[in-house]
Amino acid sequence: MIDVLVEWAGNGLLILAAVCVFIGGIGILRMPDLYSRMHASSLTDTMATLALFAGMMLHGGFTLATLKLAAIMLFLLLTGPTATYALANAAYRSGLKPPTSAVHQAQDKSPS
């Protein structure tokens, strides 16, 4: 009985990873600027990878492979956001400014 629940949970995490990749791909294609696309790709990278590895860990049981997957998950959890920050910082320093939102533009035009 527990084996069936663990298998269903693993399958659910694998499906969640696939859905995250699909939605992230749509976000990368549909977002208007570099910073928004970078946000979508970073979330896809982190969420989908963690869900995929967690699903594989549940399917694999407690083995040496599970410990290796946990180590890779920790490495990706630390390096993914760091790489995204480095890319965004490089883009900002090269002169690509983030777009201002409509709310900020409306506040700037209103008489005080």
N, C-alpha and C positions, 0 to 999 in steps of 0.2 A: 504493500500500500504506500509506504513512504517512497519507494523507488519510483512509483508512478507520479507522485507529487513532485519529486525532484526533477523527473524528466519533463513534466509539464512546465515547471518553473524555468528550466533551462531553455525549452522551446519558446516560452514567452519572452525571455530575455533576448534570444536570437531574433525573434520577430521584431521586438522593440528596437534592436540595433538596425535592422533593415529599414524600419520606418524612419528612424533618425537619419540614416544616410539619404533616403529618398527626399525627406523634407529639407535636409541641409542642401542637397543638390539643387532643389527648386529655389531655395533661398539664395544660393550663390548665383544662379542665373538671373533671378528677378530683382536683386537688390541694386540700388541706383549708383552707389559709389564704393570705393575701395574699402573704406572702414566698415561699412555694413556687410560687405561680402566677406571681409576678414572675420567679422563676428560670427557669421553663419558657418564659415568653414571651421572656425575654432570650436564652436559648440558641437558640430558634427564630428570632428576629430575626437573630442573628449568623450562625449556621451555615447556615440556609437561604438567606439573602441572599448570602453568600459563595459557596456552592456554585452557586447560580443564576447569579450573575455570571460565575463561572469557566467554567461551561458555555457561556454566551453568548459569552464571549471566545474559547473554543476554536472555536465554530461560526463566529464572525465573521472569524477570521484576524487577522493583524497589520495593523490599520487605525487610523484616528483614533478610531473608535468603541471599539476595544479600550483605547486609552489613557484615554478618557473613563470607561469602565467601571472601569478600575483606579483612577482618581482617586475615583470614587464609592465603590468598595469600601473604600479607605483612609479616606474620610470616615465611612462607616458603621461601620467597625471602631473608630474613635475615639469616635464620638458615641453609639453604641448602649449600651455598658456605662456610659458616663458618665450618660446619661439614666436608666438603671435604678438606678444608685446614688443619683441625686438623688431619684427617686421613693421608694426604700426609706428614705432618710434623712428625707424629709418625713413618711412614714408613722410612722417611729419617734419623731420629734420631736412629732408630734401625739398621741402616747400609745398607739399600737398596738404593743404589745410582741410580739416573736417568741415563739411557743409553746415551752415547754421540752420536751425529748424524754423518753421513758419512762425512759431510762438515767439522766438527771439526777434525775428524780423518785424513782427507786428508791434512788439514792445518798443523797439527802436524808433518806429515811425509815429507812435502815439505822442500827442503833445502832453508835456508834463506840467 
